[in-house]
């Protein structure tokens, strides 16, 4: 095997990595925000809201992510056309990001819900005794403590999302893996470039996992 052409292709692959990292960061932020909302709905005393959130989580956790990406790639332009009555151009990046946020929110929801439920109920009672509303107690007392406890799990799910971004090849996005594959095909050395891409994914994921374990030990003290 000859890996010598890889250094010349690093600038192009770095552009692909930038797209991968951008997709990961935005997907995590959107997924955590939406997942937190879903978690609060699941814990709501309103059976209708809790049922809707539960159904959403169960559905998205039962569907392959690749299928969700393709669905949103095809469905988002159609929905926007139905809402606006005009053809609204939607790129592959926007549709994939929507798919990641909607999909990951179901997993982040369960992490956030478990984090909230791990906080003693006495904390809520104490906040209410101070005159706080339910929303204030959640925002100022419960969620800050819950997020501290569940930070390692959130980061672990973020690593999974980083790996899953490679599925955007299905709609033609040139992320890191797809760029490496394309460059390898053009040069006629696909195996070397795929091995290199796999090594990069492994090193980043392994380093991030070690960081999560270290953080978990620190938070446990």
C-alpha positions as a printed Julia matrix, in Angstrom:
221×3 Matrix{Float64}:
   0.0    0.0    0.0
   1.12   3.52  -0.82
   0.0    6.32   1.52
   2.27   8.98  -0.02
  -0.53  10.81  -1.95
  -2.48  11.49   1.26
  -0.5   14.59   2.43
  -1.28  16.39  -0.84
  -5.0   15.77  -0.29
  -5.09  16.91   3.35
  -6.41  20.45   2.54
  -9.43  18.98   0.74
 -10.03  16.46   3.51
  -9.74  19.22   6.12
 -12.62  21.0    4.39
 -14.61  17.81   4.74
 -13.65  17.56   8.41
 -14.85  21.12   8.96
 -18.26  20.15   7.61
 -18.27  17.05   9.84
 -17.41  19.09  12.95
 -19.93  21.8   12.08
 -22.65  19.19  11.62
 -21.69  17.57  14.92
 -21.65  20.77  16.98
 -24.91  22.13  15.58
 -26.55  18.72  15.85
 -25.54  18.4   19.51
 -26.71  21.91  20.42
 -30.03  21.52  18.64
 -30.51  17.97  19.9
 -29.83  18.92  23.53
 -32.22  21.9   23.4
 -35.01  19.94  21.76
 -34.25  16.88  23.88
 -34.51  18.93  27.07
 -37.92  20.2   25.96
 -39.03  16.64  25.23
 -37.76  15.5   28.65
 -39.77  18.2   30.4
 -42.84  17.18  28.41
 -42.31  13.53  29.32
 -42.17  14.48  33.0
 -45.24  16.7   32.69
 -48.39  15.86  34.66
 -50.34  16.53  31.47
 -50.97  13.06  30.06
 -51.48  14.34  26.52
 -48.15  16.19  26.39
 -46.34  13.33  28.11
 -47.88  10.85  25.68
 -46.87  12.89  22.63
 -43.29  13.21  23.85
 -43.12   9.5   24.72
 -44.45   8.54  21.3
 -41.92  10.8   19.58
 -39.02   9.28  21.51
 -40.15   5.71  20.88
 -40.64   6.3   17.16
 -37.29   7.95  16.49
 -35.39   5.44  18.63
 -36.9    2.65  16.53
 -35.94   4.02  13.09
 -32.47   3.71  11.49
 -30.71   7.07  11.26
 -29.88   6.54   7.59
 -33.58   6.24   6.81
 -34.31   9.42   8.79
 -31.65  11.33   6.81
 -33.13  10.25   3.5
 -36.67  11.01   4.67
 -35.79  14.54   5.72
 -33.78  15.14   2.56
 -36.88  14.33   0.54
 -39.51  15.69   2.93
 -38.18  19.1    4.03
 -38.53  20.76   0.57
 -41.99  19.23   0.19
 -43.16  20.51   3.6
 -41.79  24.0    2.94
 -43.52  24.04  -0.44
 -46.77  23.05   1.28
 -46.37  25.8    3.9
 -45.15  28.64   1.69
 -46.78  27.63  -1.57
 -43.5   28.18  -3.41
 -40.4   26.18  -4.2
 -37.97  26.9   -1.38
 -34.44  25.65  -2.07
 -33.18  23.5    0.79
 -29.66  22.2    0.66
 -28.49  18.78   1.75
 -26.72  20.3    4.76
 -29.89  21.9    6.15
 -31.97  18.76   5.67
 -29.29  16.53   7.23
 -28.89  18.89  10.17
 -32.65  18.82  10.73
 -32.58  15.03  10.63
 -29.72  14.84  13.15
 -31.41  17.26  15.55
 -34.76  15.49  15.39
 -33.16  12.05  15.71
 -30.63  12.81  18.43
 -33.22  14.72  20.46
 -34.91  11.39  21.23
 -31.69  10.06  22.79
 -30.76  13.29  24.54
 -34.3   13.38  25.93
 -33.78  10.12  27.81
 -30.42  11.31  29.15
 -31.9   14.6   30.36
 -34.96  12.87  31.82
 -32.77  10.47  33.8
 -30.64  13.4   34.99
 -33.68  15.33  36.2
 -35.11  12.3   37.98
 -31.77  11.74  39.74
 -32.16  15.04  41.61
 -33.85  14.56  45.02
 -37.43  15.79  45.09
 -36.54  17.8   48.17
 -34.76  20.24  45.85
 -38.04  21.01  44.1
 -39.83  21.41  47.43
 -37.12  23.75  48.69
 -37.35  25.86  45.53
 -41.12  26.07  45.85
 -40.76  27.04  49.51
 -38.67  29.98  48.34
 -41.55  31.11  46.14
 -40.19  29.83  42.83
 -42.54  28.68  40.11
 -42.12  25.27  38.44
 -40.3   26.87  35.51
 -37.99  28.85  37.76
 -37.14  25.85  39.92
 -36.32  23.8   36.82
 -34.24  26.54  35.22
 -32.39  27.73  38.3
 -32.19  24.67  40.58
 -32.9   21.32  38.94
 -31.48  21.58  35.42
 -28.06  23.03  36.45
 -27.53  20.1   38.85
 -28.91  17.57  36.37
 -26.68  18.77  33.53
 -23.63  18.49  35.76
 -24.46  14.85  36.47
 -25.29  13.92  32.9
 -22.44  15.78  31.15
 -20.42  12.57  30.52
 -23.45  10.86  28.96
 -24.18  13.89  26.79
 -20.58  13.92  25.59
 -20.68  10.19  24.91
 -23.78  10.64  22.76
 -22.01  13.51  21.0
 -19.18  11.14  20.06
 -21.73   8.76  18.58
 -23.2   11.64  16.57
 -19.72  12.57  15.32
 -19.36   9.04  13.97
 -22.89   9.01  12.55
 -22.3   12.15  10.49
 -20.52   9.9    7.99
 -24.0    8.78   6.87
 -24.48  12.08   5.02
 -22.78  10.39   2.07
 -26.25   9.06   1.25
 -27.37  12.52   0.1
 -24.08  13.53  -1.49
 -22.62  15.78   1.22
 -18.83  15.93   1.14
 -17.99  15.34   4.77
 -14.6   14.02   5.87
 -15.26  10.37   5.05
 -16.93  11.07   1.71
 -14.15  13.47   0.72
 -11.49  10.9    1.6
 -13.33   8.22  -0.35
 -13.74  10.51  -3.36
 -10.09  11.56  -3.37
  -9.0    7.96  -3.07
 -11.19   6.94  -6.01
  -9.82   9.78  -8.15
  -6.24   8.74  -7.49
  -6.98   5.04  -7.75
  -6.06   4.25  -4.15
  -9.4    4.0   -2.32
  -8.19   1.52   0.28
  -5.37   3.73   1.56
  -7.64   6.75   1.92
 -10.39   4.79   3.66
  -7.86   3.3    6.08
  -6.55   6.8    6.79
 -10.08   8.13   7.33
 -10.89   5.24   9.66
  -7.73   5.92  11.65
  -8.65   9.61  12.02
 -12.16   8.72  13.23
 -10.69   6.22  15.68
  -8.13   8.67  17.11
 -10.67  11.46  17.57
 -13.31   9.17  19.08
 -10.79   7.41  21.33
  -9.34  10.69  22.61
 -12.83  12.07  23.23
 -13.86   8.88  25.06
 -10.82   9.11  27.33
 -11.73  12.71  28.06
 -15.27  11.65  28.95
 -13.97   8.99  31.36
 -11.65  11.5   33.0
 -14.49  13.99  33.33
 -16.76  11.29  34.74
 -14.23  10.51  37.48
 -13.87  14.19  38.36
 -17.61  14.77  38.54
 -18.04  11.65  40.66
 -15.76  13.05  43.37
